[in-house]
Amino acid sequence: MTTTSTSRPAINVTAVAFTGYPITNVLRARAFYEGLLGLTPATTFEQEDTAWIEYDLGESTLAISNMSSEQWKPSADGPAIALEVSEFEDAVAVLRDAGVPFLVEPMDSSVCRMAVVADPDGNSLLIHHRRPVQAQA
């Protein structure tokens, strides 16, 4: 067991439970996440004009919600999720055709291709494609 400097047991984090994004308009957000990105809701909690919607993505979950709108506000300055796509160029073209703002234009690195876009509330969202691992010679 690992301990901290105060001799308490360290917390054993085993996975990311979910990534949550605040939204302001449920219909507009669902049109973006479901209509444009093609995500399928796994769980939806609705109450009056508010909702908490979860999308299962492999072993992770992306949640969008306007349930705590007074305390939890959309921002391009906050954390961002990177969504892995199978066809990077196609994803970029679909987003451009839909008029989605690009905060960081598509770029290449030795391990991936990525771009940063804004969702309808201005939250940063990364579109990401891993490069195949090259065998070492």
NORMO-V640604 format. One record per pair of residues at least 6 apart in sequence whose C-alpha atoms are under 6 Angstrom apart, sorted by sequence separation. I is the first residue (numbers start at 0). J is the second residue. D is the distance in Angstrom with one decimal. If there is no record, write none. Layout:
# NORMO-V640604
I,J,D  I,J,D
This chain:
# NORMO-V640604
2,8,4.4  3,9,5.7  32,38,5.9  44,50,5.5  54,60,5.5  106,112,5.7  117,123,4.9  2,9,5.0  44,51,5.1  54,61,5.2  106,113,5.5  116,123,5.8  117,124,5.9  1,9,5.5  43,51,5.8  53,61,5.7  105,113,5.5  116,124,5.3  43,52,4.4  53,62,4.3  105,114,4.3  115,124,5.6  42,52,5.8  52,62,5.5  104,114,5.4  115,125,4.4  42,53,5.1  52,63,5.4  103,114,5.5  114,125,5.7  41,53,5.6  51,63,5.9  103,115,4.8  114,126,5.4  40,53,5.7  41,54,5.2  51,64,4.4  102,115,5.3  113,126,5.4  40,54,4.8  50,64,5.5  101,115,5.9  102,116,5.2  113,127,4.4  101,116,4.3  112,127,5.8  49,65,5.6  100,116,5.7  112,128,5.2  49,66,5.3  100,117,5.7  111,128,5.5  111,129,4.3  111,130,4.9  110,130,5.2  17,59,6.0  19,61,5.9  21,63,5.8  22,64,5.5  23,65,5.6  17,60,4.6  18,61,4.9  19,62,4.5  20,63,4.8  21,64,5.2  22,65,5.1  17,61,5.7  19,63,5.7  21,65,5.8  79,123,5.4  80,124,5.6  81,125,4.3  82,126,5.2  83,127,4.7  84,128,5.6  79,124,5.5  81,126,5.8  82,127,5.7  83,128,5.4  75,121,5.5  81,127,6.0  73,120,6.0  74,121,5.8  75,122,4.5  74,122,5.0  75,123,5.0  73,122,5.7  21,72,5.8  21,73,5.1
